[in-house]
C-alpha cells in the first residue's frame, strides 16, 4: 500500500470509533494529536501503533508528516474553529482528506477555499463523511434516479429507532442546541437560500408509522444539485425526536428573536440548556446496539407519484466510524480520477458506495 492513514483525534469519542473500525479492517493508522501522553498510551494499547504529536491549529506541525497519497482523517472539532488549517494542509500536500463534521457552513467554505487547489494537487477531500451526511445523499440519489429526468424536488429525513436520548453523545446534543441559532441552507428555485432551523415541519412514513421531522441543514443541498440539474428544491429534516419537532419550531423562533436583543444570547443559552443535558462522552457499544438509523428520501416530479427510498442501518455513531474507515482505506495511495472537495457519489460512484454501505449494514427496507 503506497501511502499512510493519519488519524487526527483518535483519543476522542468519534476518533476512537474510526480507529476501532480501521483496526477491524486490518489497517494500522498513524495516530496524530497534541496530547503526547494520551496518544502514546492509546498507541501502546492498540498494539504499538505509530504516532506523531501535532497541533491542529499549527499547519507546519502537521505538514511535515503528510505527503501525496496519504489520507488525513480528522475528527477534531468544532471544525469552524479548528478545521481550516488541517484541511488546507491536506490540499497543499496533495493528501486525501476525510472529516466527521456536521457543520454545513464549514463544508461550504471548504469547497470555496480549497476545491481548486485540491484539484491541482490531486487531493480528494471528503468533508462530512459520516452519518452526517452520507446515508441521505445515497438515499436521495437512489430516489432521484427512480423519479427519472423529471425529478424536481427532494425531501430528506433522518430518523432513528430505540432509546435515542440516552444514546446521543454530548457533542451531538451541543451541536443540536447550537444549530437552533444558525440558518439552515436549502435549495430553492435552483439556488441556495437560508431558512431558520426548524422553520418547517414535515411528516414522513417510517416503517408503519408517520413521524414528524423539523428542517435542518445538510450537505445534500451542496452536492446533489450538480448531479441532478432539474432539481429546483431540496430540503433536509431531522426526525430523531418526532414529538419535539413542533415544540422545537417555537423554541427556534424564540431563540432567534432573543439573539437580536441586548443580552439575548445569555437568555437563549438558558432556554436551550436542557437540550444539552445528559452524560458526557458518547454511547458505548451496547447502547449503540439498541439504536438504529433510518433514512427516508422522497423524490417528486410534480406529476407522477413520488419515488421513495428507505434505508435502515446501524447506530449513527457506529455508521460514522465505519464510513470514515472505509473511505480512508479506499483512498490511501489513490492517484488520478476525481479530485477536489466532492460528495460521496462523485468520489466513489453510486454502485460502489451502495455496495459498501450494504456491507456495513445500511440497506434498503
C-alpha positions as CSV (number, residue, x, y, z in Angstrom):
1,X,0.0,0.0,0.0
2,X,1.5,3.3,-1.1
3,X,0.6,5.9,1.5
4,X,-0.4,6.0,5.1
5,X,-3.6,6.9,7.0
6,X,-3.1,9.6,9.7
7,X,-5.9,9.7,12.2
8,X,-6.2,13.1,13.9
9,X,-8.3,13.0,17.0
10,X,-8.1,9.3,17.9
11,X,-8.2,9.9,21.6
12,X,-11.7,11.5,21.3
13,X,-15.0,9.7,21.1
14,X,-15.6,9.7,17.3
15,X,-11.9,9.2,16.6
16,X,-12.0,6.1,18.8
17,X,-14.8,4.7,16.7
18,X,-12.9,5.4,13.5
19,X,-9.8,3.7,15.0
20,X,-11.8,0.7,16.0
21,X,-13.3,0.4,12.5
22,X,-9.8,0.7,10.9
23,X,-8.3,-1.9,13.1
24,X,-11.1,-4.3,12.5
25,X,-10.3,-4.0,8.7
26,X,-6.7,-4.9,9.4
27,X,-5.5,-1.3,8.8
28,X,-2.9,0.2,11.2
29,X,-3.2,4.0,11.0
30,X,-0.7,6.5,12.3
31,X,-2.2,8.3,15.3
32,X,-1.9,12.0,15.5
33,X,-2.8,14.5,18.2
34,X,-1.4,17.2,20.5
35,X,-1.6,15.3,23.9
36,X,1.6,13.3,23.8
37,X,0.9,11.2,26.9
38,X,-2.6,10.1,26.0
39,X,-1.6,9.5,22.4
40,X,1.3,7.3,23.4
41,X,-0.8,5.3,25.8
42,X,-3.5,4.7,23.2
43,X,-0.9,3.7,20.6
44,X,0.5,1.2,23.0
45,X,-2.9,-0.3,23.9
46,X,-3.7,-0.8,20.3
47,X,-0.5,-2.8,19.5
48,X,2.2,-0.2,19.4
49,X,0.8,1.9,16.5
50,X,2.9,4.6,15.1
51,X,2.0,8.0,16.5
52,X,3.0,11.7,15.9
53,X,2.4,14.7,18.1
54,X,0.8,17.6,16.1
55,X,-1.3,20.6,16.8
56,X,-4.3,21.1,14.5
57,X,-4.0,24.8,14.8
58,X,-0.4,24.8,13.6
59,X,-0.2,23.7,9.9
60,X,3.6,23.3,10.0
61,X,3.5,20.6,12.7
62,X,1.1,18.6,10.5
63,X,2.6,19.4,7.1
64,X,5.9,17.5,7.8
65,X,4.0,14.3,8.3
66,X,1.9,14.4,5.2
67,X,2.7,13.6,1.6
68,X,0.8,12.9,-1.6
69,X,-1.1,9.6,-1.4
70,X,-1.6,9.8,2.3
71,X,-5.0,10.1,3.8
72,X,-5.7,12.5,6.6
73,X,-8.7,11.6,8.7
74,X,-9.8,14.2,11.2
75,X,-12.5,14.2,13.9
76,X,-11.2,17.3,15.7
77,X,-13.9,19.9,16.0
78,X,-15.6,22.3,16.2
79,X,-14.5,22.5,12.6
80,X,-15.3,26.1,12.1
81,X,-12.7,26.9,14.8
82,X,-10.2,24.1,14.3
83,X,-10.8,22.6,10.9
84,X,-9.4,25.1,8.3
85,X,-5.7,24.7,8.9
86,X,-6.0,21.0,8.8
87,X,-7.9,21.0,5.5
88,X,-5.6,23.5,3.9
89,X,-2.6,21.4,4.8
90,X,-4.1,18.3,3.1
91,X,-5.0,20.3,0.0
92,X,-1.5,21.7,-0.3
93,X,0.2,18.4,0.3
94,X,-2.0,16.5,-2.2
95,X,-3.1,14.2,0.6
96,X,-6.6,12.9,0.6
97,X,-8.9,14.2,3.4
98,X,-11.8,12.8,5.3
99,X,-13.6,14.5,8.2
100,X,-16.5,14.0,10.6
101,X,-18.0,17.4,10.6
102,X,-21.7,18.1,10.7
103,X,-21.2,21.8,10.2
104,X,-22.6,22.6,6.7
105,X,-21.2,26.1,6.8
106,X,-17.7,24.6,7.2
107,X,-18.2,22.3,4.2
108,X,-19.5,25.2,2.1
109,X,-16.4,27.3,3.0
110,X,-14.1,24.3,2.3
111,X,-15.4,24.0,-1.2
112,X,-15.0,27.7,-1.8
113,X,-11.5,27.9,-0.4
114,X,-9.7,24.6,-1.3
115,X,-11.5,22.8,-4.1
116,X,-9.4,24.4,-6.8
117,X,-6.1,23.7,-5.0
118,X,-7.1,20.2,-4.2
119,X,-7.9,19.5,-7.9
120,X,-4.4,20.9,-8.8
121,X,-2.6,18.6,-6.2
122,X,-4.8,15.6,-6.8
123,X,-6.3,15.5,-3.3
124,X,-9.7,14.0,-2.8
125,X,-11.4,15.9,0.0
126,X,-14.5,14.3,1.7
127,X,-16.0,16.5,4.4
128,X,-18.9,15.3,6.5
129,X,-18.2,11.7,5.5
130,X,-20.3,10.0,8.3
131,X,-23.9,9.7,9.3
132,X,-23.9,13.3,8.6
133,X,-24.4,13.2,5.6
134,X,-23.5,10.1,3.5
135,X,-26.7,7.9,4.1
136,X,-29.1,10.6,3.0
137,X,-27.0,11.5,-0.1
138,X,-27.1,7.9,-1.0
139,X,-30.9,7.5,-0.4
140,X,-31.7,10.8,-2.2
141,X,-29.6,9.8,-5.2
142,X,-31.4,6.5,-5.5
143,X,-34.8,8.2,-5.1
144,X,-33.9,10.8,-7.8
145,X,-32.9,8.1,-10.2
146,X,-36.2,6.3,-9.6
147,X,-38.1,9.5,-10.3
148,X,-36.3,10.0,-13.5
149,X,-35.2,13.1,-15.5
150,X,-38.3,15.0,-14.5
151,X,-37.4,15.0,-10.8
152,X,-37.9,18.4,-9.3
153,X,-37.8,18.2,-5.5
154,X,-36.2,16.1,-2.8
155,X,-37.4,15.9,0.8
156,X,-34.9,14.0,3.0
157,X,-35.4,12.8,6.6
158,X,-33.1,11.5,9.3
159,X,-34.7,9.2,11.8
160,X,-33.7,6.7,14.4
161,X,-35.2,3.9,16.4
162,X,-34.6,2.8,20.0
163,X,-34.0,4.7,23.3
164,X,-32.2,7.5,21.4
165,X,-31.8,10.3,24.0
166,X,-29.6,8.0,26.2
167,X,-27.7,7.1,23.0
168,X,-26.9,10.6,21.9
169,X,-23.4,11.9,22.6
170,X,-22.7,15.1,24.4
171,X,-21.2,16.6,21.2
172,X,-24.4,15.8,19.3
173,X,-26.6,17.4,21.9
174,X,-24.5,20.5,21.9
175,X,-24.4,20.7,18.1
176,X,-28.2,20.4,18.1
177,X,-28.6,23.2,20.6
178,X,-26.2,25.5,18.8
179,X,-27.8,24.7,15.5
180,X,-31.1,26.4,16.6
181,X,-29.4,29.8,16.3
182,X,-27.9,29.1,12.8
183,X,-29.6,29.3,9.5
184,X,-30.2,26.1,7.5
185,X,-29.3,26.2,3.8
186,X,-31.9,24.8,1.5
187,X,-32.0,24.5,-2.3
188,X,-34.8,26.7,-3.6
189,X,-35.5,27.7,-7.2
190,X,-32.2,26.3,-8.4
191,X,-30.1,28.2,-5.8
192,X,-29.0,28.1,-2.2
193,X,-31.1,30.0,0.3
194,X,-31.1,30.2,4.1
195,X,-34.1,29.4,6.3
196,X,-34.5,29.4,10.0
197,X,-33.7,26.0,11.5
198,X,-37.0,24.2,12.5
199,X,-39.0,26.7,10.4
200,X,-40.7,23.8,8.7
201,X,-42.1,20.5,9.9
202,X,-42.9,17.6,7.7
203,X,-44.2,14.1,8.3
204,X,-42.6,11.0,6.7
205,X,-43.5,7.4,6.6
206,X,-41.1,5.5,8.8
207,X,-41.9,1.8,8.8
208,X,-45.6,1.5,9.7
209,X,-45.7,5.0,11.4
210,X,-45.9,8.6,10.3
211,X,-43.2,10.6,12.1
212,X,-42.6,14.4,12.1
213,X,-39.3,16.0,11.5
214,X,-38.0,19.6,11.5
215,X,-36.0,21.5,9.0
216,X,-32.2,21.3,9.5
217,X,-29.0,22.0,7.4
218,X,-27.4,19.3,5.3
219,X,-24.7,18.9,2.7
220,X,-27.3,17.3,0.4
221,X,-28.1,20.8,-0.8
222,X,-24.5,21.4,-1.7
223,X,-23.7,18.2,-3.6
224,X,-26.9,16.9,-5.2
225,X,-27.8,19.8,-7.5
226,X,-24.8,19.2,-9.7
227,X,-25.8,15.5,-10.1
228,X,-29.5,16.4,-10.9
229,X,-29.7,19.8,-12.7
230,X,-33.5,19.5,-12.9
231,X,-33.8,19.8,-9.1
232,X,-35.5,23.0,-8.0
233,X,-35.9,22.2,-4.3
234,X,-34.0,20.2,-1.7
235,X,-35.0,20.2,2.0
236,X,-33.4,18.2,4.8
237,X,-35.2,17.3,8.0
238,X,-34.3,15.7,11.4
239,X,-36.8,13.4,13.0
240,X,-34.7,11.9,15.8
241,X,-37.3,13.2,18.3
242,X,-40.6,13.3,16.4
243,X,-42.7,14.6,19.4
244,X,-40.3,17.5,19.8
245,X,-40.5,18.7,16.2
246,X,-43.3,21.3,16.6
247,X,-42.1,22.5,20.1
248,X,-38.6,23.0,18.6
249,X,-40.2,25.2,15.9
250,X,-41.4,27.5,18.7
251,X,-38.1,27.3,20.6
252,X,-36.1,28.1,17.4
253,X,-38.3,31.2,16.8
254,X,-37.9,32.4,20.4
255,X,-34.1,31.8,20.4
256,X,-33.6,33.6,17.1
257,X,-35.6,36.5,18.4
258,X,-33.6,36.7,21.6
259,X,-30.3,36.7,19.9
260,X,-31.1,40.0,18.3
261,X,-31.8,41.6,21.7
262,X,-29.2,43.1,24.1
263,X,-28.1,40.3,26.4
264,X,-30.3,37.9,24.4
265,X,-27.6,35.3,23.9
266,X,-27.5,34.6,27.6
267,X,-31.2,34.1,27.7
268,X,-31.1,31.9,24.6
269,X,-28.5,29.7,26.2
270,X,-30.6,29.4,29.3
271,X,-33.7,28.5,27.2
272,X,-31.9,25.8,25.3
273,X,-29.6,24.5,28.1
274,X,-31.9,21.5,28.8
275,X,-31.2,20.2,25.3
276,X,-27.6,19.6,26.3
277,X,-28.4,17.6,29.5
278,X,-27.1,14.0,29.6
279,X,-23.9,12.0,30.2
280,X,-20.6,13.1,28.9
281,X,-18.9,11.3,26.1
282,X,-21.0,9.1,23.8
283,X,-22.9,5.8,23.8
284,X,-20.9,2.6,24.4
285,X,-21.2,-0.4,22.2
286,X,-24.3,-2.0,24.0
287,X,-26.1,1.4,23.9
288,X,-25.3,1.9,20.2
289,X,-26.7,-1.6,19.5
290,X,-30.0,-0.5,21.0
291,X,-30.5,2.3,18.4
292,X,-30.6,2.1,14.6
293,X,-30.6,4.7,11.9
294,X,-33.5,5.1,9.5
295,X,-33.3,7.3,6.4
296,X,-36.1,8.5,4.1
297,X,-35.7,10.3,0.7
298,X,-38.8,11.4,-1.3
299,X,-38.3,12.5,-4.9
300,X,-41.1,14.4,-6.6
301,X,-41.7,15.3,-10.2
302,X,-44.9,17.4,-9.7
303,X,-47.0,15.0,-11.7
304,X,-46.2,11.3,-11.1
305,X,-46.4,9.7,-7.6
306,X,-43.3,10.4,-5.6
307,X,-40.4,7.9,-5.5
308,X,-39.4,6.9,-2.0
309,X,-36.2,5.2,-0.8
310,X,-36.0,3.9,2.8
311,X,-32.6,2.8,4.3
312,X,-32.0,1.3,7.7
313,X,-28.7,0.6,9.3
314,X,-26.6,0.6,12.5
315,X,-26.4,3.4,15.0
316,X,-25.4,6.8,13.7
317,X,-22.1,6.6,15.6
318,X,-21.2,3.1,14.6
319,X,-22.0,4.0,11.0
320,X,-19.9,7.1,11.1
321,X,-16.8,5.1,12.3
322,X,-17.4,2.5,9.6
323,X,-17.9,5.1,6.8
324,X,-14.8,7.1,7.6
325,X,-12.7,4.0,7.9
326,X,-13.9,2.7,4.6
327,X,-13.3,6.0,2.8
328,X,-9.8,6.3,4.2
329,X,-8.9,2.7,3.2
330,X,-10.4,3.3,-0.2
331,X,-8.4,6.5,-0.8
332,X,-4.9,5.6,0.5
333,X,-2.4,5.5,-2.3
334,X,-5.0,6.6,-4.8
335,X,-3.9,8.8,-7.7
336,X,-5.7,10.1,-10.7
337,X,-9.5,10.3,-11.1
338,X,-11.8,12.6,-9.2
339,X,-10.1,15.2,-7.0
340,X,-11.3,18.3,-5.1
341,X,-13.9,18.9,-2.5
342,X,-16.6,16.3,-3.5
343,X,-19.5,14.3,-2.3
344,X,-19.5,10.6,-1.7
345,X,-21.2,9.6,-5.0
346,X,-18.8,11.7,-7.1
347,X,-15.8,10.3,-5.2
348,X,-16.7,6.6,-5.4
349,X,-19.6,6.1,-7.8
350,X,-23.1,5.2,-6.8
351,X,-22.8,1.4,-7.2
352,X,-19.6,1.1,-5.2
353,X,-21.0,3.4,-2.4
354,X,-24.2,1.5,-2.2
355,X,-22.4,-1.8,-2.0
356,X,-20.1,-0.6,0.7
357,X,-23.0,0.8,2.8
358,X,-24.8,-2.5,2.4
359,X,-21.7,-4.3,3.8
360,X,-21.8,-2.0,6.8
361,X,-25.5,-3.0,7.3
362,X,-27.1,0.1,5.7
363,X,-29.6,-1.2,3.2
364,X,-33.0,-0.7,1.7
365,X,-36.1,-1.7,3.6
